[in-house]
Amino acid sequence: MPPRWPRQPDRNDPAYRRLDDRMNFALHVAVFAACNSGLWFVDIVRQANWDWVIWVTGVWAVVVLCHLVYIMAIADYSVKSDL
């Protein structure tokens, strides 16, 4: 069941931005898991010996880790003023 927002969504609301960033991160992790598991499944079943699959998984895992660091430590969710 998707999360329900108790009030009108507004990108200026810090709680809404935090929730939106975390939902985008969850989608990023889901796409990473689906694509990489598919690549590895085909690589193993067909005995394809694709050496580039390791690089794709590694680089994408680093990007996912950077995304996590951004939303947990770097992102500023303070109230923005429209000055």
HELIX and SHEET records of a PDB file:
HELIX    1   1 PRO A   14  VAL A   45  1                                  32    
HELIX    2   2 TRP A   52  VAL A   69  1                                  18    
HELIX    3   3 TYR A   70  ILE A   74  3                                   5    
END                                                                             
